[in-house]
Amino acid sequence: MKVSMISEIYPGQRALLIGIVVQSLENYIIVDDGTGRARIYSDQASKFEPKTPVLIAGIVRSAEEGMREIEADAVVDISGISLKDLSEVRELMAKVYDIERRMMRRDV
């Protein structure tokens, strides 16, 4: 499963996201990945402080403009990962997927 951007996810989709916690409450956190924000419901929500980078796996429950809602299967603190490197990897992955899509269109 590839890491998705919050702006690209849709209801019913299983999603893998990476973002920064901007708010932490008892049963959910709000995460921003630079393309949008998502409310992540998790029993572990209260243990994540704002500014913590997290990896989330879960099911998208709603995808309204401005705020997605995700029921998390897992939320992991990834503080040890360089967000700059991660951003560069995301950009490269997006380019690879774009090239693959263009190549598939030529085959059709």
MOCOR-V584109 format. One record per run of one state. SS is the DSSP state (2 for helix, 1 for strand, 0 for the rest). FROM is the first residue (numbers start at 1). TO is the last residue. If there is no record, write none. Layout:
# MOCOR-V584109
ss = [SS SS]
from = [FROM FROM]
to = [TO TO]
This chain:
# MOCOR-V584109
ss = [0 2 0 1 0 1 0 1 0 2 0 1 0 1 0 2 0]
from = [1 6 9 14 25 28 33 37 42 45 48 53 65 67 78 83 108]
to = [5 8 13 24 27 32 36 41 44 47 52 64 66 77 82 107 108]
